Amino acid sequence: MNRLKNFSLGKPGYTPIPSIQLLIKSLFTEYDLDKVTSPWLNYADQYLWLSRSSLSLYLIAKLRFDLTRSKSINIFLPDFFCNEALSLVRTNDINLYFYNVNSNLEPIKESVYNLLEHSIPDIIIQVHYFGENFDCSFLRNTANKYHSWFVEDATHMIFPQGNVGKVGDFILYSPYKHFPIPNGALLVIPKSKLTDSINFKHLLKNLEDIQSSSSRSSQTQTLLKWIIKRIIQNIVQNRSVLSSNISIGNQHDNINPSYVSSCGTRVYKLSFRILFNLYPSFSQLVHRKRLISFKIYQALSKINNNYKDQSSNYITHMIPYSNNTTDFFQILKIQETIWSKFPTLFWPDLPPEVLANPSCHKVAISRTMNTLYLPIHISITDSQINAFLATVDRHRSKNSP
Ligand SMILES: Cc1ncc(COP(=O)(O)O)c(C=O)c1O
């Protein structure tokens, strides 16, 4: 189970950028880790800060593996899932079983029952896609029935909402996706879920073992690169964000190879320092995200009348744009001027097992091919939104009869 050598840093370009002022201030900030972490926790929850949630998944799997007496463990997870996030759990002693999701991204019960006919899950994962609070009762009950651990993947959520954080045995958050920090994921274990088997000390020991075998110097180099890149992005901000447009026609053009460069296992202190400086404005940042989504949804409804504004329901991580058409890429080509004005991507990079079996994973594959996502983060400026709105209006007036 040692897959940590080439562990990677998050995808640049589509994530928030710290201002130079915030960066410089944060180099000298003292921080209070409990305070920084408090928005993600319920009373007496245990937590670990890790570089990325892929590492959280690995640690959960390792803990389970250490407890079982069998040669391997089984993980049930949705077929609409990011392959890159699985890089650390692709080992001979972990079997991955992909259940189907429906067009609303909810688990399909029959598909889970089919998997249960052949294997018993050690771990079941459900995702709160794009920040929406999904009902977890079916998979939670399934986990209870088979004595599996239930993992709530809330990596797309900026902060827990509703019931999130109260249902899972483990909850995953990836603050680095939502805040301008170099890395930082949070693995939360509710107090009520701690048992002899979900043993926090054991988890910590496994983390220490991993950290002692991973290189500090390559992590420092990655941090320096991150800082330099963010300074450059600040200087050429508009150009760098606006030029990150999609390459229509090939979804894999959007997968950035640097996503799989070296990141290490430790959270940078700089991440905590930046978060601590942002802490007093957390609620304003959430408000800003809502406002950006509202404006983008408004623009999208001008392109597609059937568009449903979800901005008041939850704080979205990415806004999906799809068009009920047989040739989505043709539509995108016609709308090229619009999409060149905003960073967009196709998501996720589906696991090869899913891609290899299209008849079994129709929804996951067709959704991946027929949906474009607009990442919504706090560094999107008013001028970028206005440029986007203006191109939508121009496109509409040019193309209306
Ligand atoms: C649903 C989901 N879970 C987990 C991960 C892994 O998170 P991280 O990037 O923190 O390793 C991702 C990554 O994009 C994801 O989309």
The ligand as an ORCA input file, in Angstrom:
! r2SCAN-3c Opt
* xyz 0 1
  C     -15.352     14.150     -5.614
  C     -13.890     14.234     -5.303
  N     -13.403     13.540     -4.260
  C     -12.099     13.584     -3.930
  C     -11.210     14.340     -4.664
  C      -9.776     14.381     -4.258
  O      -9.549     15.584     -3.609
  P      -8.105     16.217     -3.509
  O      -7.902     17.035     -4.739
  O      -8.149     17.042     -2.258
  O      -7.130     15.091     -3.420
  C     -11.659     15.057     -5.771
  C     -10.705     15.816     -6.558
  O     -10.994     16.595     -7.433
  C     -13.034     15.023     -6.092
  O     -13.532     15.716     -7.140
*
